[in-house]
Amino acid sequence: MEVKSKFRKLFWARAGIGCLAFIVTLYVCLNSISQYSELRKNPVFIVSAVFLLLFLCAAWDFFKIFKLIVTDQGIEKVVLISGRKQCIPFTSITSLKKQKITMQGKAGQITNGYTISILELENNKTLVISPDIFENYNDIMVVIKSKLLLFQGNDPDSFS
């Protein structure tokens, strides 16, 4: 049985809005260069340049986006931008942990949050699987847990 990850529509909407905001900011930045003789006295250019740097920092995470294919033997991680594949056999997964992500404000929690799964691997690396990105997160995790139990023969409660 093979389970392929599906991205949430909201994930693609956020990515599209981020790309659009980057392009608009880049346009404003480049357009404002011709308006002033000295760039350091150009407030539009300075603000736009700061936003461009922030967008570039956020884009760094965009290059790490991956899709998952859970097979009978392991997990195949495919980076979207580069197409690079990494095969993770179930025998190399040492533990599965969950972590709750919540939004906090000054008055307390804003939302109930959501739970991400962190797979710890033999080579001291981790693989984070989030329902914020994958539409079929529950299906992926059910298959991974069942395969971990099959391959590692651990107590079912250790992978909850």
N, C-alpha and C positions, 0 to 999 in steps of 0.2 A: 504494500500500500504506500502511495506517495502523496504527500500533502504539500501543495505549493502555497506560499504566502500571498496574500492579497492586500494591497495598500488601501488604507481608508481614503475616501474621497476628500475628506477635510485635510488630510495630509498633503494631497496634491494641490488643494486650494491654497494652503499656507505657502507651499513652495512657489506656486505661480504668483501669488501676491508679493512674495519676497523678491522674485526675479523682476517683476514689474517695477517695484519700488526702487530696486537697484538701477534699472535702466533709466527711470525718470530722474533719479538723483545724479547719475552720471551725465545725463543730458544737461541738467541745470548747472552742474559743475563746469562742464566744458563750455557751455554757452556764456557763463559769467566771466570766463577768462578774457574775452575780447572787450569787456565793458570797462575794465580798469587797467591802468598802466602798470601798477604794482600789485601783485597777487596778495601780498601780506596785508594790504589795506582793503582788500575786497571781502566784505563780510559774507556775501553769498557763497563765494568760493571756499572760504574757510569752513563754514557750516557744512557745505556739501561734501568737502573733503573728509571731514570728521565722520559724516554719515557713511561715506563710501568705505572708510576703514572699518566701521562697525559692520557693514554689510559683508565685507570680505572675511571678517572673523566668523560671522555666522555662516558664510558659504563653505567654510572649512568642514563643518559638520555635514553639509550637503554632499560632499565628495565621499563621505563614509557610509552613505545610505546603501543598504543591501536588501536583497530578497532571499528568502529561505526556501529550500526544498528538503523536506524530511522524507528520507527513504528508509528501507528496511535495515540498512547498514549504518546510517549516520545522517548527519545534517550537512547539506551543501549550502554554503554561503556564497552568494554571487554579488559582488559590488556592482551597482548599476552603472556608474559612470565609466569605469575601466573595464568591466566585464570579467575581472579577475575572480577565479573560483577558488574556494577553500573547502576541503572536505574535512569534516569533523566526525570521526567515528564515535559511536556511543561509548566505547570502552575508554576513550580519552576524557570523558566528562567525569570529574571527581565529585561535584556536588551541584545541587540546584537550590538556589535561594530565591526568596521573594522579598521585594522591597516596596513599601507603600509610598506613592508620590502624592503629596497634597499641596494645594495652594494656600499660602498663609497671608493674612493681612494683619494690620495692627490690632484688630478686634478678635483675631483668632482665625480658624480655618474658613476659607471661602467655599471650598468644595469638599466632598467626601474623598475625592482623589481616585486613583487607580493603582493597581499593583503590577509591577514589572517583574519579570523572571530573569535571574542572572545565573547563567551556566558557567561554572568554574571549570577550566580545562587543566590538563596535566602540565602544560607548559606555562603555568601561572598567568594565563590570559583569561579573559572573560568574554562572554557573548551575552549581550542584553537584548531581550525580546520584550517589546512593549505593545500593549493594546492601543496605545496612542498612534502607532504607526500601522500596525497590521489589523485588518478587519477581521480576519479569522484567527485571532490570537488564541482563543479557547481551543479550537480544533488543533492548532499547532502544539499547544502545551499538553493536551490529552495524549497525542501520539508520542511526543517526546517522553513523557512520564512512563507510558506503557513500554516503550522500547528500552528505557533505562532500567526498568524493573526486569525486563527479559534478559538484557545483556549483563547486568551487574548483579542481579539476584538480591537486591537490597530490600529492606523493609519498606513497604509502600508508604508509611508515614514519613520516611526520611526525604521523600520527594514531593511533599505537599505544597 
